């Protein structure tokens, strides 16, 4: 498992935002295909689980993104005053 994570880290170092967008579309499509296979009586629990996972991961991603924006703005302000 450590080797797999190492390979993933190496891959991410060479990825561009376009590569990441393709990966997200790929995984999103896989999620849709899996969702189409869920039986009617299990759709509601599956939707709740997916919703919770979405909210948690979206908050984590956006928190990191907003932090990056704020650090970038702080760096620009420091350059202006230097």
FENLIN-V806391 format. One record per pair of residues at least 12 apart in sequence whose ideal C-beta (glycine too) atoms are under 6 Angstrom apart, sorted by the first residue. I is the first residue (numbers start at 1). J is the second residue. D is the distance in Angstrom with one decimal. If there is no record, write none. Layout:
# FENLIN-V806391
I&J&D + I&J&D
This chain:
# FENLIN-V806391
none
